[in-house]
Amino acid sequence: MHPFSLRPLGAALLAAYAGMTLAADEASTGKPVETVTVTAVPLRGAEEHLAQPAVVLAGDSLRRKLAPTLGETLNRELGVSSTSFGAGASRPLIRGLGGERVRVLENGIGAMDASSLSDDHAVSVDPLLARQVEVLKGPATLLYGSGAIGGIVNVVTDRVPTALSARPRGKLQFGWDEATQTFGGGGAVDASAGPLALHLDGLRRSTSDYDIPGFGALAPAPGDRRGRLDNSDTDTESVTGGASYVGSRGYLGFNINHFTTNYGIPGDEAKRIDLEQDRYDIAGQLNDPLPGFTRLRMRMGHNDYVHQEIEPGGDIGTTFLNDEYEGRVELSHAPLANFEGVLGVQVQHRDFQAVGEEQLTPPVVGRSVGVFLVEERDFGSLHVEFGARYENVDYSPSEAANPERNFDVYSLSSGMMWHFAPGYGLGMSLTRGQRAPGIEELYNNGPHDATESFERGDDTLGEETANSLDVSLHKDEGRWQWRGNLFVNYMEDFIYQQSVDANGDGIADRLDEEGNPALPGDGFLLLDYASRNAVLWGAEVEVGYGLMRDVNWGELDARVFSDYVRGRLTNGDPLPRITPLRFGGNLDYRWRAWEADFSVRRTVGQDDNAPLETETGGFTQVDLGVAWTLRQGGQEYVVSARGTNLLDEEIRYHTSLLKEIAPQPGRSVMLSVQTSFM
C-alpha cells in the first residue's frame, strides 16, 4: 500500500459532516425528480434532444448499480458490457467495441491512464463518488477525438467546483460486500468562502479474494482451491482537493487528485499490479466572452502515471510510465440563422514507455491536434444536428527500428430527432468517423504475462474508418414506455488481434519469451494485429409498464429488455469476444420511504466465435435489492441491502480474456449506508 493513508481524511470528512448536521424535520415520503443532462454534449444535453443513443446513470439508478470498477458498474446497461480482468481491472465495451475505440473520460478529459492498452490495466477513474456516469453509444469522434470511434464513457465528478453553495453540502457512503469481504467507502464535501468554491473528496476500499461457486479454472488441477479465486484481492485509495473562483460571468478552478490501487491478476503466475496516478486539472467557463459568442469553456489536464507489474516473489517485472497532457477549448456562438453551434480545439501529448523484462511496447511520444464544429437547430418538432472534425495524430518512437507514423483523420456526422407526437420520438444518426491506430497496435512486439500472449503489432497499419447508421424509436410518457435502437457499423480496415495457425493443424501457435516456437500448452499464445473490413450490427430494446399507481400501496413498475450485437469480418469470420445475446426483466417497487427491485438477466452461451476462440456457456443472474430512505431537513439517509447472483451461478463473461480461469463472484450480500446533506 502507498504510504499515504486516507484515514485522516476520512476522520476529517466525518467531523465536517457531524459539525454540519441540521435540525431534524418530519421525514419526506417522496423523492424529487431530477432533470438529467448529458454533460458530454456541449450544446443542449437533455436526453430528448439527442440523436445519438445515450445512457445516463445518476441518483438511485447509479447507487443500485455501483461497483468497484467502471466496467462492472455499466455492465447491465443496454449495449454495454465489461472486459472483467479479475476484481481490479474492468473496462467498458460498447456494442462489441472496446480498447482504443472507447474513450474513458473524467469531466470531459481523458482518463490519461494505460487501460486502453491491455485488459489487465485498471481504469484510474473510480465511480464511487461520481455524480453521474454518461455513455454515448456509437462514434463520438467529433467531440472527443479519434479514440472515440466506438463511443465514450464520461464520469462526472464535479471535482472542479462550478458554483458557490449557500451552505456546506456533501455525501458519505460506506458499504460491505460478503463475497469479497469488502469494506470501504468515501465522501465529498463542497463549501464556499466568499467568491471561492472549495471541494474535498476521498475514498478507501479493500477487498479479499472473492467467493466463486466452484473452481477458478474450467479444467481444475489437483490441489486447486474450491470456492475462492486466488489472487483476486484489491486495495484502492483516492484523495482530491479542488477550488474555483466564481464570478458573475463564470468560474476558473483546479483540482489535484492522487489515486492508487494494488490488485492481483488471477492465474498461475499470481502477479500483481501496483498503480499510482497524480492528476492535475484546470477548468473554466466565461459567459459572453466576445461579440457573437455566448460561452467559452476550457479544460486542461496533466497526469503522472506509473504502474508496476509485480512478480510473485515481490520483484518488479515491468514498469509502465505515462506522462500525458490533454486540453480542449469550446466556443459556443450565438444563434446564427437559428443555428446554435460550438467550435472546438483539442490537443494531446503523451510520453509512454515500458521498462523492464516485459518491454512489450517501445517508448513512444504521441501528439494530436483536432478541430471540430457542431451545429444544431429545431424546425418545429424536428431537431437536427451535424458536425465535422479534422485531427492530426503523430507517433515518434525512440527506437530506430520502429518508424515514425503520421495520420490525418476526418469525421463527419449528421442526425435528427423528430417528436412526431407527444411523448414519441424517432431518431436517426449517420456518422463517418476515423481513428489512427494505437501505439500497441503499431509497435507491440513481445510477451505479455498477464494475458499469457505474445503480441506482434504491425507498423504499416492505416486509419480505421467507421460508417455508422443508428435508428431509434421511443415513447417516454404514460404508463407504457419503451425504446428500441437498431444499428449497423461498417468498419473499413478494422484492426483486430488474431491467433496464428501457421501449420494449418487447428492448433494456435505459441512462442516462448524470446519469440521462438513453443510446444502446445507451453509459452505464450501468438496474437498478431491485422486489419480487414468488418461489419457490426445489432439491436437494443426495453419496454416498461406502470403496473400499480396507488396512494396507499405505492408504485410498481415492470420492465423487460434485451440487447444483441454481432460482428463479422468480410471474409465471414466472426469477430472475437463479442457480447452474446442478453435479455431479462425487472420489477421496481416504491412505497413511502421504501423501495425494492428484483431483476433476472439471462446471458446465452456464445458459440459464434472467431477462429481458434473457445465457446462460453450461458448463465442466469438473479438480483434483489431493498432500500429505506429518510429525509430530515436538508439531509438524506439511505440504508440498502442487495443480494447478487442469488442462484450462485458460475458466471464467465465471453468478453473476458480470463474467462477460462477467473469466473465472476458467486452469491453475495451487500450492505451500504449513504447520507447526503446540503
FENKA-V746644 format. One line per field, one symbol per residue. ss: DSSP state (2 for helix, 1 for strand, 0 for the rest). psi: psi as a letter, one per 30 degrees, with the letter a starting at -180 (. if undefined). burial: + if it has 24 or more other ideal C-beta (glycine too) atoms within 12 Angstrom, else -. Layout:
# FENKA-V746644
ss->???
psi->???
burial->???
This chain:
# FENKA-V746644
ss->000000222222222222200000000000000000100000000122200001111122222220000222220000011100100010011100102221111100110000000000000000000001111110002222022200111111000000000000111111111000011111111111100111111111111000111110000000000111000001111111111111100111111111111111000000011111111111111110000011111111111111111100000111111111111111111111001111111111111111110000000111111111111111100111111111111111100000001111111111111111100111111111111000222220111100001111000000011111111111100001111111111111111111100000000001100000100000011111111111111111111111111100011111111111111110000100000001111111111001111111111001000000000100111111111111110011111111110000000000000000000000011111111110
psi->kkfkkgeeeeeeeeeeeefgklkkakkkflkkkkjkkjffjfbjgkeffkfkklkkklbeeeeegklfleeeeffgkkgkakeiiaffkjkkkjhfkabffjkkljhfklfhagffekffklkgjkfegkelkkkjklkgfeeglffhfflljjjjfhfjkflkkelklalkkklkkeeghkklaalkkklkjbgkkkkklllkkkllklkleblekeiklkfkkkfkjkhglljklkkkkllkkkafgalkallkkkkkkklljklefhllkjkkkkkkkkllkjkhelkfkfkkkkkkkkljkkkkjkleffkjekkkkjjkkklkkkjkllkjhgkklkklkkkkkkjklkkafiieklkkkkkkkkklkkklkkicgkklllllkkkkkkkjlfkffklkkkkjkkkkkllljjiflkfkkklkkkkjklkklleefefkjlkjeeghljkjljggkakkkkjkkkkkklkgllekklkkkklkjjjkhkklkklkiffgggkkkklaffglkllkflbkkkkkklklklkklalkkkkkkjekikfefakkkkkllklkkkkklfgfklklhkklkklallkkkkjcgkllkkkkkkjlkjgillkgkllklllkkklkkkkkkkkjbglkkjklkkkkhffhljjkkffkfgfffilllaklkkklkkkll.
burial->-----+--++--++-++--+---------------++++++++++-+++++++++++++++++++++++++++++++++++++++++++++++++++++++++++++++++++++++++++++++++++++++++++++++++++++++++++++++++++++++--+++++++++++++++-+++++++++----+++++++++++++++++-+++----------+++++++++++++++++++---++++++++++++++++++-++++++++++++++++++-------+++++++++++++++++------+++++++++++++++++------+++++++++++++++-+-++++++++++++++++++++-----+++++++++++++++----+--+-+-+++++++++++-----+++++++++++++++++++++++++++++++++++-++++++++++++++++-----+++++++++++++++++++-------++++------------+++++++++++++++++++++----------+++++++++++++++---++++++++++++++++++--+++++++++++--+-+++++++-+--+++++++++++++---+++++++++++--++++++++++++++++++++++++++++++-
